[in-house]
């Protein structure tokens, strides 16, 4: 696939080029054009073509075009910048004692207790796990106090079993239907939030699932140039979660030198890059 940073117009020996997809992201217009048997992706800003991508796979061209939008952000510093920032707080990476104590141990302890009190295979169809779910929501600082308060009437009420069972189905891979069920239940309690929907699956299976904290994750995606920055929406839509998983895998691929063990490490990486303050650096 070729990327051109010029303003050449699309020409097609087979006839008139045909626009097959367009989108607007911020100040940018994205256009996918069929050119004979190939495709051209055009990035247009302020009425001027800023870049063009050519390729044979329209989906691949479109993904690369969206990635270019991310790289054009003023906040962009790429994964190189993300790694530099993370290492400024944790020079020895994920396996350091400082990282374990600050970011990992308490999450593993919450997971251990939850696995004991609400085993995934039993929670899929079992009942009476609302109190265990409420306890694990309270066991970490991954949700805000406001979100935790909203969860108490849900997890101590008649909707508790429906929610926990749906979260368990989500964890085992039935994402679309489970998310629809959770969305309906959570809306009744004014807590249809991504943090709430993804928290239990993340703890049950951190090798497969990711916690979504929208603000910091969107900021991180913008900084590394990932389309999630523009794919995100508050509604509990499976397409948003799919984009999150793609961001997670991209982050894994770009942090292999740190030997991430699971998505607990990667969620912490995103948090550290986006939210840590300079004064939190470990003293020399």
C-alpha positions as a Python dict, from the first residue, in 0.01 Angstrom:
ca = {
    (1, 'X'): (0, 0, 0),
    (2, 'X'): (139, 338, -99),
    (3, 'X'): (91, 666, 87),
    (4, 'X'): (146, 992, -97),
    (5, 'X'): (168, 1331, 72),
    (6, 'X'): (77, 1525, -239),
    (7, 'X'): (-231, 1677, -390),
    (8, 'X'): (-241, 1476, -712),
    (9, 'X'): (-591, 1408, -838),
    (10, 'X'): (-719, 1056, -883),
    (11, 'X'): (-709, 937, -1243),
    (12, 'X'): (-861, 613, -1373),
    (13, 'X'): (-780, 462, -1710),
    (14, 'X'): (-1092, 249, -1673),
    (15, 'X'): (-1326, 547, -1655),
    (16, 'X'): (-1454, 804, -1413),
    (17, 'X'): (-1346, 743, -1050),
    (18, 'X'): (-1633, 653, -818),
    (19, 'X'): (-1655, 761, -454),
    (20, 'X'): (-1778, 464, -251),
    (21, 'X'): (-1735, 592, 105),
    (22, 'X'): (-1697, 923, 284),
    (23, 'X'): (-1670, 1036, 645),
    (24, 'X'): (-1594, 1354, 836),
    (25, 'X'): (-1365, 1345, 1140),
    (26, 'X'): (-1317, 1682, 1299),
    (27, 'X'): (-1178, 1918, 1035),
    (28, 'X'): (-1093, 1631, 800),
    (29, 'X'): (-1291, 1469, 520),
    (30, 'X'): (-1210, 1109, 429),
    (31, 'X'): (-1301, 977, 87),
    (32, 'X'): (-1258, 626, -54),
    (33, 'X'): (-1256, 616, -433),
    (34, 'X'): (-1272, 316, -668),
    (35, 'X'): (-1008, 359, -937),
    (36, 'X'): (-1043, 78, -1186),
    (37, 'X'): (-968, -240, -988),
    (38, 'X'): (-787, -54, -710),
    (39, 'X'): (-884, 201, -447),
    (40, 'X'): (-760, 541, -340),
    (41, 'X'): (-810, 693, 2),
    (42, 'X'): (-807, 1073, 10),
    (43, 'X'): (-751, 1288, 318),
    (44, 'X'): (-896, 1634, 262),
    (45, 'X'): (-846, 1919, 506),
    (46, 'X'): (-986, 2272, 460),
    (47, 'X'): (-1089, 2181, 107),
    (48, 'X'): (-740, 2065, 6),
    (49, 'X'): (-617, 1711, -48),
    (50, 'X'): (-341, 1648, 207),
    (51, 'X'): (-266, 1280, 146),
    (52, 'X'): (-359, 986, -70),
    (53, 'X'): (-333, 612, -3),
    (54, 'X'): (-352, 352, -281),
    (55, 'X'): (-425, -18, -239),
    (56, 'X'): (-621, -319, -361),
    (57, 'X'): (-816, -383, -37),
    (58, 'X'): (-1075, -108, 28),
    (59, 'X'): (-1104, -194, 399),
    (60, 'X'): (-726, -177, 445),
    (61, 'X'): (-709, 156, 260),
    (62, 'X'): (-986, 295, 478),
    (63, 'X'): (-816, 181, 802),
    (64, 'X'): (-488, 340, 693),
    (65, 'X'): (-670, 659, 599),
    (66, 'X'): (-825, 681, 946),
    (67, 'X'): (-484, 620, 1099),
    (68, 'X'): (-349, 918, 905),
    (69, 'X'): (-613, 1135, 1068),
    (70, 'X'): (-485, 1028, 1407),
    (71, 'X'): (-128, 1113, 1316),
    (72, 'X'): (-234, 1461, 1209),
    (73, 'X'): (-355, 1548, 1563),
    (74, 'X'): (-157, 1807, 1759),
    (75, 'X'): (-158, 1560, 2052),
    (76, 'X'): (4, 1280, 1849),
    (77, 'X'): (337, 1143, 1970),
    (78, 'X'): (304, 781, 1854),
    (79, 'X'): (395, 466, 2041),
    (80, 'X'): (754, 582, 2065),
    (81, 'X'): (636, 879, 2268),
    (82, 'X'): (401, 657, 2471),
    (83, 'X'): (684, 418, 2558),
    (84, 'X'): (912, 704, 2654),
    (85, 'X'): (648, 847, 2885),
    (86, 'X'): (568, 509, 3043),
    (87, 'X'): (937, 438, 3107),
    (88, 'X'): (978, 776, 3273),
    (89, 'X'): (752, 641, 3549),
    (90, 'X'): (846, 271, 3533),
    (91, 'X'): (1201, 239, 3390),
    (92, 'X'): (1204, -137, 3456),
    (93, 'X'): (871, -199, 3285),
    (94, 'X'): (581, -424, 3375),
    (95, 'X'): (785, -668, 3580),
    (96, 'X'): (928, -412, 3820),
    (97, 'X'): (833, -417, 4187),
    (98, 'X'): (723, -52, 4158),
    (99, 'X'): (479, -135, 3878),
    (100, 'X'): (347, -445, 4056),
    (101, 'X'): (275, -248, 4372),
    (102, 'X'): (132, 61, 4200),
    (103, 'X'): (-70, -86, 3917),
    (104, 'X'): (-108, -463, 3921),
    (105, 'X'): (-127, -629, 4262),
    (106, 'X'): (-458, -479, 4376),
    (107, 'X'): (-627, -571, 4048),
    (108, 'X'): (-505, -929, 4074),
    (109, 'X'): (-632, -947, 4432),
    (110, 'X'): (-974, -823, 4320),
    (111, 'X'): (-974, -1082, 4043),
    (112, 'X'): (-873, -1361, 4283),
    (113, 'X'): (-1159, -1282, 4520),
    (114, 'X'): (-1409, -1249, 4239),
    (115, 'X'): (-1305, -1582, 4086),
    (116, 'X'): (-1359, -1744, 4426),
    (117, 'X'): (-1692, -1579, 4500),
    (118, 'X'): (-1838, -1578, 4146),
    (119, 'X'): (-1664, -1836, 3921),
    (120, 'X'): (-1728, -1752, 3557),
    (121, 'X'): (-1870, -2091, 3458),
    (122, 'X'): (-2119, -2074, 3746),
    (123, 'X'): (-2210, -1708, 3696),
    (124, 'X'): (-2323, -1780, 3339),
    (125, 'X'): (-2648, -1935, 3462),
    (126, 'X'): (-2629, -1911, 3841),
    (127, 'X'): (-2809, -1667, 4066),
    (128, 'X'): (-2723, -1475, 4380),
    (129, 'X'): (-2391, -1327, 4264),
    (130, 'X'): (-2497, -964, 4287),
    (131, 'X'): (-2331, -904, 4623),
    (132, 'X'): (-2001, -1056, 4502),
    (133, 'X'): (-2015, -831, 4194),
    (134, 'X'): (-2084, -524, 4408),
    (135, 'X'): (-1790, -610, 4633),
    (136, 'X'): (-1550, -642, 4340),
    (137, 'X'): (-1668, -313, 4189),
    (138, 'X'): (-1583, -152, 4523),
    (139, 'X'): (-1248, -333, 4554),
    (140, 'X'): (-1057, -110, 4310),
    (141, 'X'): (-1037, 255, 4209),
    (142, 'X'): (-1114, 175, 3845),
    (143, 'X'): (-1464, 322, 3874),
    (144, 'X'): (-1559, 660, 4015),
    (145, 'X'): (-1738, 684, 4352),
    (146, 'X'): (-2044, 809, 4163),
    (147, 'X'): (-2052, 498, 3943),
    (148, 'X'): (-2013, 269, 4243),
    (149, 'X'): (-2301, 440, 4422),
    (150, 'X'): (-2528, 389, 4121),
    (151, 'X'): (-2449, 17, 4119),
    (152, 'X'): (-2573, -63, 4469),
    (153, 'X'): (-2950, -65, 4394),
    (154, 'X'): (-2883, -259, 4074),
    (155, 'X'): (-2673, -533, 4231),
    (156, 'X'): (-2894, -562, 4540),
    (157, 'X'): (-3217, -560, 4340),
    (158, 'X'): (-3415, -783, 4102),
    (159, 'X'): (-3195, -697, 3800),
    (160, 'X'): (-2876, -826, 3961),
    (161, 'X'): (-2887, -1179, 3820),
    (162, 'X'): (-2969, -1059, 3469),
    (163, 'X'): (-2676, -818, 3472),
    (164, 'X'): (-2420, -1059, 3615),
    (165, 'X'): (-2523, -1339, 3379),
    (166, 'X'): (-2499, -1102, 3081),
    (167, 'X'): (-2153, -988, 3196),
    (168, 'X'): (-2048, -1353, 3216),
    (169, 'X'): (-2176, -1421, 2864),
    (170, 'X'): (-1985, -1115, 2745),
    (171, 'X'): (-1670, -1258, 2906),
    (172, 'X'): (-1715, -1589, 2723),
    (173, 'X'): (-1750, -1420, 2384),
    (174, 'X'): (-2123, -1353, 2335),
    (175, 'X'): (-2052, -982, 2314),
    (176, 'X'): (-2333, -851, 2093),
    (177, 'X'): (-2629, -1007, 2273),
    (178, 'X'): (-2478, -970, 2618),
    (179, 'X'): (-2403, -604, 2560),
    (180, 'X'): (-2761, -542, 2447),
    (181, 'X'): (-2892, -704, 2766),
    (182, 'X'): (-2652, -510, 2988),
    (183, 'X'): (-2737, -185, 2811),
    (184, 'X'): (-3109, -230, 2880),
    (185, 'X'): (-3056, -325, 3245),
    (186, 'X'): (-2802, -52, 3315),
    (187, 'X'): (-3018, 215, 3153),
    (188, 'X'): (-3292, 145, 3406),
    (189, 'X'): (-3046, 237, 3680),
    (190, 'X'): (-2886, 533, 3502),
    (191, 'X'): (-2547, 361, 3484),
    (192, 'X'): (-2518, 248, 3122),
    (193, 'X'): (-2147, 327, 3115),
    (194, 'X'): (-1861, 152, 2939),
    (195, 'X'): (-1666, 124, 3263),
    (196, 'X'): (-1953, -65, 3425),
    (197, 'X'): (-2018, -289, 3123),
    (198, 'X'): (-1655, -393, 3070),
    (199, 'X'): (-1532, -417, 3431),
    (200, 'X'): (-1645, -771, 3519),
    (201, 'X'): (-1541, -931, 3185),
    (202, 'X'): (-1202, -759, 3220),
    (203, 'X'): (-1146, -913, 3564),
    (204, 'X'): (-1282, -1254, 3471),
    (205, 'X'): (-1073, -1283, 3154),
    (206, 'X'): (-801, -1016, 3132),
    (207, 'X'): (-633, -1216, 2857),
    (208, 'X'): (-932, -1147, 2629),
    (209, 'X'): (-1109, -834, 2748),
    (210, 'X'): (-1027, -473, 2818),
    (211, 'X'): (-1171, -221, 3062),
    (212, 'X'): (-1290, 91, 2881),
    (213, 'X'): (-1236, 419, 3064),
    (214, 'X'): (-1350, 653, 2785),
    (215, 'X'): (-1166, 978, 2854),
    (216, 'X'): (-817, 841, 2916),
    (217, 'X'): (-852, 574, 2645),
    (218, 'X'): (-968, 826, 2388),
    (219, 'X'): (-681, 1056, 2480),
    (220, 'X'): (-435, 769, 2450),
    (221, 'X'): (-577, 666, 2112),
    (222, 'X'): (-536, 1021, 1984),
    (223, 'X'): (-177, 1034, 2104),
    (224, 'X'): (-82, 709, 1929),
    (225, 'X'): (-292, 778, 1619),
    (226, 'X'): (-547, 497, 1656),
    (227, 'X'): (-899, 528, 1505),
    (228, 'X'): (-1060, 453, 1842),
    (229, 'X'): (-1022, 824, 1914),
    (230, 'X'): (-1294, 881, 1654),
    (231, 'X'): (-1478, 547, 1675),
    (232, 'X'): (-1578, 596, 2038),
    (233, 'X'): (-1936, 679, 2132),
    (234, 'X'): (-2108, 658, 2472),
    (235, 'X'): (-2375, 412, 2354),
    (236, 'X'): (-2289, 50, 2436),
    (237, 'X'): (-2231, -48, 2074),
    (238, 'X'): (-2033, -365, 1985),
    (239, 'X'): (-1848, -169, 1714),
    (240, 'X'): (-1698, 57, 1980),
    (241, 'X'): (-1576, -242, 2177),
    (242, 'X'): (-1434, -399, 1862),
    (243, 'X'): (-1232, -81, 1802),
    (244, 'X'): (-1116, -92, 2165),
    (245, 'X'): (-992, -449, 2120),
    (246, 'X'): (-807, -340, 1807),
    (247, 'X'): (-643, -59, 2004),
    (248, 'X'): (-552, -313, 2273),
    (249, 'X'): (-391, -549, 2023),
    (250, 'X'): (-206, -263, 1855),
    (251, 'X'): (-77, -156, 2196),
    (252, 'X'): (33, -512, 2271),
    (253, 'X'): (224, -531, 1943),
    (254, 'X'): (399, -202, 2018),
    (255, 'X'): (493, -292, 2376),
    (256, 'X'): (631, -642, 2316),
    (257, 'X'): (971, -529, 2444),
    (258, 'X'): (806, -478, 2784),
    (259, 'X'): (661, -834, 2784),
    (260, 'X'): (298, -755, 2868),
    (261, 'X'): (134, -1052, 3041),
    (262, 'X'): (-229, -963, 2982),
    (263, 'X'): (-464, -670, 2940),
    (264, 'X'): (-416, -568, 3302),
    (265, 'X'): (-66, -461, 3201),
    (266, 'X'): (-196, -292, 2885),
    (267, 'X'): (-478, -111, 3066),
    (268, 'X'): (-220, 18, 3311),
    (269, 'X'): (3, 128, 3022),
    (270, 'X'): (-283, 333, 2878),
    (271, 'X'): (-361, 482, 3219),
    (272, 'X'): (0, 570, 3298),
    (273, 'X'): (58, 737, 2960),
    (274, 'X'): (-262, 937, 2984),
    (275, 'X'): (-312, 1018, 3350),
    (276, 'X'): (13, 999, 3547),
    (277, 'X'): (156, 1332, 3660),
    (278, 'X'): (522, 1432, 3657),
    (279, 'X'): (532, 1454, 4037),
    (280, 'X'): (434, 1084, 4060),
    (281, 'X'): (766, 967, 3922),
    (282, 'X'): (953, 738, 4156),
    (283, 'X'): (1234, 913, 4337),
    (284, 'X'): (1578, 832, 4209),
}
